[in-house]
């Protein structure tokens, strides 16, 4: 996740603070904003996964954002985050996704915004914290400082683990024939973005876990959203596979 400070002792604060996952009224850039893919998870549960645009964002702070200790709540005044950022993307998404509200942000600290909660899922002092990656890499800056470019992939995940868990990524075709096997592949990324084939991963509809090359064979009888999962790792992106022109709900098709 994004850290306000480079060491773990400040990680809880850093993560949330950096994150600045604040939201409500994002104003798009003159060109309509920067398109990026957003995933928000907590405990393996997907709160949001979609591609949308973001630009300069006005973010309200909350007196209820007190996860960093008594007296650390926000002022209640809005904060403007300029340009396309990981924070602004989350804020934009929260406008249309009830599952992401409320966003609890504090501007109590001079070194950055602090994120306490997304959709009722709260960071806890000395415990779970919000982890941010952009293109599978921990930017190690606050979410409001993590600048985005077109096509970037942004992940926010509430995790109690440290070091941070690896992030799984699933590659699969978006269409197939019913009853006909097809191949998928899974990779894992550490927080530095180092990629490796992920073995032993469970993939929806697969005949068995992935092999040492991260490969598995899937057979479907109906349109399905595929995902890959392995213990404490962050679950993969979802891939919607269409059959006979019919596509699964939530696949953005």
N, C-alpha and C positions, 0 to 999 in steps of 0.2 A: 504494500500500500504505500501511499505517498507519505513521506516523513517530513516533518517540519525540521527535525533534527536528524543527523545521520546515525545516531546510535540508538540502541533498543530502549534504553532507560526512558527515552522520550518518545519511544515508538507509539505507545498508546495515544499520547497527545498528538504526536507527529502524524500518525496515520490519519486520525480523524481530523486533526487540525488542517493538515495539508489538504485533505480531501475536500474540504470546503464544499461538500456536497450540498450546496444550498440551492434553494430553488424557488422560484415561481416565475417571474415574468421575463423570459429571455427574449431579447430583441435580436432578430437575425441580422447578419451582415448585409451590406448593400447587394451582394450577389446571391442572397437567399440563405447564407450560412454555409458551414462546412459539414458535409455528410460524413457520419462515422457510425460504427456499430457499437451498441451498448449492451452489456450484460450485467445484471445485478443479481447476486445470489446471497443467500444466508442459510447456513446449515445444509447446503446442497439443494435448497429450494430456489427455484427461479422466480424472481420478482419481476424482472423485465428482460426481454431480449429482442432487440429490433435495431434497424438502421434509421437514423433520423438526422436532422440538421441542427446545428447550434451556432450561436454567435455571442455577442456581448449580452450579459445576463445580470438582471437586478435580483439580488438575493436577500430575502428577509432573514434576520437573525431572531433567535428565540431565547427568552429568559429561562425556558425549560431545558435548555441544552446544558445540563450541569454534570455530565458524566465525568468531567475532570476534577470534580470536587466542589464542595460548597462554595458559593459565591463566584462560580466561573460561568454562569449563564450569560447569554447574549444580551446586547443592549436593546434589541427590538427594532433597531434602525436597519434599513436595507443597505446592502453593500453591492456595488457594481463591479463585476468581474469582466474585464474587457477581452474581446476576441474569443475565438473558439478554444475551449478548454475542457478537460475531463470533468471538471466541476460543473461548467455550464451545460454540458451534455446531460448530466444527471438532472440538473435543475429543469432543463427543457422537458425531459421525459416525465418528470414528476407532475407536470401540468396536466398530462393526459392519462397517467397511470395512478389510479388510487392506491395501488399496492405500494407505491413509493412514498406516499404521504402518511404522516407528516415528515418533512425533513427538518431535523433539529440541528441548528448551526449556532455556534457562539463566535462572537468577535471580541471576546474578553482578552485574548492574548495579542500582544503587539507583533508577533512574528507570523501570524497567519490565522485563517479561519479554522475552527475546530468542528468536526462532524461528530455528533453524538448518536443520531438516529436516522434511519430510513424506514418508513412504513411501519413504525413501531418496533423495529429491531434495533436495539441499543448497544452502543459501544460501552464497555465497562472499564472503569479505572483499574489498571493492572490486569485486565482480562482480555476479552474479545475486542478486536479492533478492526476497522475497515481497511482492507488491503486493496491497493490500486495497481493495475498494470495497463500499459498502453503498448499494443502490439506484443503482448506477452512479456514485457519488461517492466520491472518496478522503476518508475521514473525518479523515485527518491526526492520528490519535491511535492509541495502541496497540490491538491487537485486543481486549485485555481491558477497554479503556475504551470501545469502540464498542458502545453499547447498542442492542438490537434491539427492534422492535415487530412485532406480528403481520403477516405478509405481506411482510416485508422480503426483499430479494434480496442475498445475500452472495457475493462472488467473492474467491477467493484464487488468485493466478497467480504462478508463479515466472518472473521476467523479468529479462533483463540490460540491457534498454533503459531509457534515461532521456533526455529526458522519457518518462514511461510511455506505452505504446502505447494507442491508442483501444480501447474495448471494443465489440464488435458485439452487436446485439440483433435477433433474428429474430421476426417476427410471421407466423404462418401458421395456417390452419384445422387442427383436430385430426381431421377426417374428410374424405374425398373419395371420388370414384368412379374406379375404375380406367380409365385411358386418357383421362380428362376433365381438361383443363388447369384450374388454379386459380392465383390470385394470391398472392404473398407479398411482404413488405416488410422491408427491413433498415435499421436506424439504427445510427449509431456515437455513442459518448459519450466525451468527454475526461474527465480526472480530476476536473474541476470539475462534471461532470454535464451539460455542454452537449451537446445532441442535434442531430444533423443527418442528413439522408438519406445513405445510404452507396451511392455509385455504384461499378460495376466489381467488385462482390462476387460470388463464386461460391456458389451455393446448390445443395444436393443435388437432382438431378433437374430442374434448371432448363434451359430451352432456350438460355439465354445469361446473361451477367452482369447484375446489376441496372443499371437506367437511372439517369438523374440524380435521379430521385425516390426511388431506392432500391427500385424495384419490379422483380419478375421473374415469369415464368410457369413453373409446375412441372407436370409430368405424371408420374404414377406407375403402375406395373403391379403393385406389391405394397406392403404396409404398410412404411413407411420412417421412420427417424429423420432429420429434416432438420437441417442445420446450415449456417451461413454462414461463409465464410472469405475473408480478403483479406490476403495477404502478412504483414507484421509486426503487424497488428492482433490483438487477442485474439479467438479464434473465438467465435461466438455460442452462446447457449443451444441445446439440442437440442429440437426439437418433434416429437413422435410423431404421425404421420398414419395413421389407421386406414382401411382399405378393406374394405367389405362386412362390417363388424363384427369384422374381424381387425386386431389392433394389433401394432406392432413391439415386440420385446423391449427392455426398458430404458426404456419410455416411461411407466412408472408408471401404467399403465391396468389 
